[in-house]
């Protein structure tokens, strides 16, 4: 098991290196540079001062020199300086990443709480009215874009009914650490979490339904039925146990998918996380923040893939590569 994990981690090292080169190249290919956004926000800055700043910050250095400096700082945990906020990028991310992780965790938990029972019901009682309703829900959630669904939910439950807050992560007037503070934070989380979960269940439902239907037709299930094993025991010990294998592997990919989805949710619900920061940084051309966030997202994707492989190897040791 440890050999398998170490081998997968070793493969990730060159992947991260290639990813860093691509991110840096794409950032340099974008129009303007790190000071362009600052120039637009400060019309009084003249061209001479701007040229001096570029020289001082090393923006006129050759590409390979800038990359070596950037990757060296990255290895030491220095993600650079935000030229818009005039703060280290690590400090800015530290203020927001907790909100994004909390939102992603809530979406992940709600997604599985909704999808797993629906997938089991749909797969076990195929072609019943319940199965048809669940499949219809899956088709609708697959067809509706997340940002449209989130806007509709915000309008109905936020603006019209007033059941949920329309923005922010918590009421700033509440005392941090108090019981009211945590309840209000949960209240702000519910609506964006439900939006992400209701749209994100389609993959798990379809995978689980297909696996259950396929497993029901296998020989070992027919043999158990012929021996008189109760149907409930067949489902719990044979069908569901084997059907959950791809769902377990799907967990790692779900974690990485939440990062992309949080960009839309945080922007629509004005939720102060790294997704909202990413869009703001692109609009303001704060490239040091953009490159840091893309690098973190890419690393999270590789880690999610590693988690999927580890989870699948734990659930089914037969596929483990020793």
C-alpha positions in Angstrom: 0.0 0.0 0.0 2.7 2.4 1.0 4.7 1.6 -2.2 1.6 2.4 -4.2 1.1 5.8 -2.5 4.8 6.7 -2.8 4.8 5.8 -6.5 1.8 8.0 -7.1 3.3 10.9 -5.1 6.5 10.6 -7.1 4.6 10.8 -10.4 2.9 14.0 -9.1 6.3 15.9 -8.8 7.0 16.2 -12.6 3.3 16.9 -13.2 3.4 19.9 -10.8 6.6 21.1 -12.4 5.0 21.0 -15.9 1.9 22.6 -14.5 3.9 25.5 -13.0 5.6 26.1 -16.4 2.2 26.2 -18.2 0.7 28.5 -15.7 3.6 30.9 -15.8 3.7 30.9 -19.6 -0.1 31.6 -19.8 0.2 34.4 -17.3 2.9 36.1 -19.3 0.9 35.6 -22.5 -2.0 37.6 -21.1 -2.2 41.3 -22.0 -0.5 43.7 -19.7 1.6 42.8 -16.7 1.3 42.9 -12.9 1.3 46.7 -12.9 -1.3 47.2 -15.6 -4.2 47.0 -13.2 -2.4 49.3 -10.7 -2.0 51.9 -13.5 -5.7 51.8 -14.4 -6.6 52.2 -10.7 -4.1 55.1 -10.3 -4.4 57.5 -13.3 -1.9 59.9 -11.7 0.9 57.4 -12.2 3.1 58.5 -15.2 4.9 56.3 -17.7 8.3 57.0 -16.2 7.4 55.9 -12.7 5.7 52.8 -14.2 8.9 51.9 -16.1 11.0 52.3 -13.0 8.7 50.1 -11.0 8.8 47.4 -13.7 12.6 47.5 -13.6 12.7 47.4 -9.8 10.3 44.4 -9.7 12.2 42.5 -12.4 9.4 42.5 -14.9 11.8 43.4 -17.7 14.0 40.3 -16.9 14.0 37.4 -19.4 11.3 34.8 -19.1 13.5 32.1 -17.6 14.9 34.4 -15.0 11.3 35.5 -13.9 10.2 31.8 -13.8 13.2 30.7 -11.7 12.6 33.5 -9.3 8.8 32.7 -9.1 9.3 29.0 -8.6 12.0 29.6 -6.0 9.7 31.8 -4.0 6.9 29.3 -4.5 9.0 26.5 -2.9 9.5 28.7 0.2 5.8 29.4 0.5 6.0 32.9 -0.9 3.2 33.4 -3.5 4.2 36.9 -4.3 2.6 40.3 -3.6 -0.8 41.5 -4.7 -0.3 44.8 -6.5 -4.0 45.7 -6.2 -4.4 44.9 -2.5 -0.8 45.7 -1.6 -0.6 42.6 0.6 1.2 39.3 0.3 -0.9 36.8 -1.6 -0.6 34.2 1.3 -2.3 36.7 3.6 -5.2 37.3 1.1 -5.7 33.6 0.6 -5.6 33.0 4.3 -8.5 35.4 4.8 -10.7 33.6 2.2 -9.7 30.0 1.9 -11.4 28.9 5.1 -14.8 30.1 3.6 -14.2 28.2 0.4 -13.2 25.0 2.2 -16.3 25.2 4.5 -18.6 25.8 1.5 -17.0 22.9 -0.5 -17.3 20.6 2.5 -21.0 21.4 3.0 -21.7 20.9 -0.7 -19.8 17.5 -0.7 -21.7 16.3 2.4 -25.1 17.4 1.0 -24.4 15.9 -2.4 -23.7 12.4 -1.0 -26.6 12.7 1.4 -29.0 13.4 -1.5 -27.4 11.3 -4.2 -26.7 8.0 -2.5 -30.3 7.3 -1.3 -31.7 8.4 -4.6 -29.3 6.3 -6.6 -30.0 3.2 -4.4 -33.8 3.6 -4.7 -33.5 4.2 -8.5 -31.3 1.2 -9.0 -33.2 -1.2 -6.8 -36.7 -0.4 -8.0 -36.0 0.1 -11.7 -38.8 1.3 -13.9 -41.1 2.2 -11.0 -42.6 5.7 -10.6 -39.9 6.5 -8.0 -37.2 5.6 -10.5 -38.8 7.7 -13.3 -39.0 10.7 -11.0 -35.3 10.3 -9.9 -34.1 9.9 -13.5 -36.2 12.9 -14.6 -34.6 14.9 -11.8 -31.2 13.8 -12.9 -31.8 14.9 -16.5 -33.0 18.3 -15.3 -30.1 18.8 -13.0 -27.7 17.8 -15.8 -29.3 20.2 -18.3 -29.6 23.3 -16.1 -26.3 25.3 -15.8 -25.2 25.9 -12.2 -25.1 29.7 -12.6 -28.6 29.9 -13.9 -30.0 27.6 -11.2 -28.1 29.6 -8.5 -29.6 32.9 -9.8 -33.1 31.5 -9.7 -32.7 30.0 -6.2 -31.2 33.3 -5.0 -34.1 35.3 -6.5 -36.8 33.0 -5.1 -35.5 32.1 -1.7 -33.4 35.2 -1.1 -35.1 38.2 -2.6 -38.7 37.0 -2.9 -39.3 34.8 0.2 -36.4 36.2 2.3 -35.7 32.8 3.8 -31.9 33.1 3.3 -29.3 36.0 3.2 -28.5 37.3 -0.3 -24.8 37.8 0.3 -21.8 37.5 2.6 -20.7 34.7 4.8 -21.8 36.0 8.2 -23.3 39.1 9.9 -20.3 41.2 10.8 -22.2 42.6 13.8 -22.2 39.3 15.6 -19.5 38.4 18.0 -17.1 35.7 16.6 -17.2 32.5 18.6 -20.7 33.0 19.9 -23.5 30.6 19.2 -25.4 33.2 17.2 -22.3 33.7 15.1 -22.1 30.0 14.1 -25.8 29.7 13.4 -25.7 32.8 11.2 -22.7 31.4 9.3 -24.6 28.1 8.8 -27.6 30.2 7.6 -25.4 31.9 5.0 -24.0 28.5 3.8 -27.3 26.7 3.3 -28.6 28.2 0.1 -25.3 28.1 -1.9 -24.5 24.6 -0.6 -28.0 23.4 -1.6 -27.5 24.9 -5.1 -24.2 23.2 -5.6 -25.4 19.9 -4.2 -28.7 19.7 -6.1 -26.8 20.2 -9.4 -23.9 18.0 -8.5 -25.8 14.9 -7.6 -26.5 13.8 -11.2 -23.1 12.0 -11.7 -23.3 10.0 -8.5 -27.0 9.0 -9.0 -26.4 7.8 -12.5 -23.2 5.9 -11.6 -24.8 4.2 -8.6 -28.0 3.4 -10.5 -26.1 1.8 -13.4 -23.8 -0.2 -11.1 -26.7 -1.6 -9.1 -28.6 -2.6 -12.2 -25.5 -4.2 -13.7 -24.6 -6.0 -10.4 -28.1 -7.4 -10.1 -27.6 -9.4 -13.2 -24.2 -11.0 -12.2 -23.9 -14.7 -11.5 -23.0 -14.4 -7.8 -26.2 -12.5 -7.2 -28.2 -15.2 -9.0 -26.4 -17.9 -7.0 -27.3 -16.2 -3.7 -30.9 -16.0 -4.7 -31.0 -19.6 -5.7 -29.7 -20.5 -2.2 -32.6 -18.7 -0.6 -30.6 -15.7 0.8 -33.1 -12.9 1.8 -33.3 -10.1 -0.7 -32.4 -7.5 1.9 -29.2 -9.4 2.7 -28.4 -9.8 -1.0 -28.6 -6.0 -1.5 -26.6 -5.1 1.6 -23.8 -7.6 1.3 -23.5 -8.3 -2.4 -25.1 -5.7 -4.7 -24.5 -2.4 -2.7 -21.1 -3.4 -1.6 -19.9 -3.9 -5.1 -21.8 -1.0 -6.5 -20.2 1.5 -4.2 -16.7 0.9 -5.6 -16.9 3.6 -8.4 -18.7 6.0 -6.0 -15.8 5.7 -3.6 -13.4 6.5 -6.4 -15.6 9.4 -7.5 -15.1 11.1 -4.1 -11.7 12.5 -5.1 -12.9 13.9 -8.4 -15.9 15.5 -6.6 -13.5 17.4 -4.3 -11.6 18.9 -7.3 -14.8 19.7 -9.1 -16.0 21.8 -6.2 -13.2 24.3 -6.8 -14.5 25.2 -10.2 -18.1 25.3 -9.1 -17.3 27.6 -6.2 -16.3 30.3 -8.6 -19.9 30.7 -9.8 -21.5 30.2 -6.4 -19.3 32.6 -4.6 -19.7 35.3 -7.3 -23.5 34.9 -7.4 -24.0 34.8 -3.6 -21.3 37.4 -2.9 -19.6 34.8 -0.7 -16.1 35.9 0.2 -14.0 32.9 -0.9 -11.1 32.2 -3.3 -13.6 31.7 -6.2 -14.8 35.3 -5.9 -11.2 36.5 -5.4 -10.2 34.7 -8.6 -12.7 36.5 -10.8 -11.9 39.8 -9.1 -8.2 39.3 -9.7 -8.7 38.5 -13.4 -10.8 41.7 -13.9 -8.2 43.8 -12.0 -5.3 42.0 -13.8 -3.7 41.0 -10.4 -1.7 38.3 -12.0 0.2 37.3 -8.9 -3.1 36.3 -7.3 -4.4 34.6 -10.4 -1.2 32.4 -10.9 -1.3 31.4 -7.2 -4.9 30.4 -7.4 -4.5 28.4 -10.6 -1.5 26.7 -9.2 -3.4 25.8 -6.0 -6.3 24.5 -8.1 -4.1 22.4 -10.3 -2.3 20.9 -7.2 -5.7 20.2 -5.6 -6.8 18.4 -8.8 -3.7 16.1 -8.6 -4.3 15.5 -4.9 -7.9 14.7 -5.6 -6.9 12.1 -8.2 -4.4 10.6 -5.7 -7.2 10.4 -3.1 -9.5 8.6 -5.6 -6.8 6.0 -6.3 -6.1 5.5 -2.6 -9.8 5.2 -1.7 -10.4 2.7 -4.5 -7.4 0.6 -3.5 -8.6 0.5 0.1 -12.2 -0.5 -0.9 -11.0 -3.1 -3.4 -7.5 -4.3 -2.7 -7.6 -6.4 -5.9 -6.9 -3.4 -8.0 -3.9 -2.2 -5.9 -0.7 -2.1 -7.9 2.1 -3.4 -5.7 
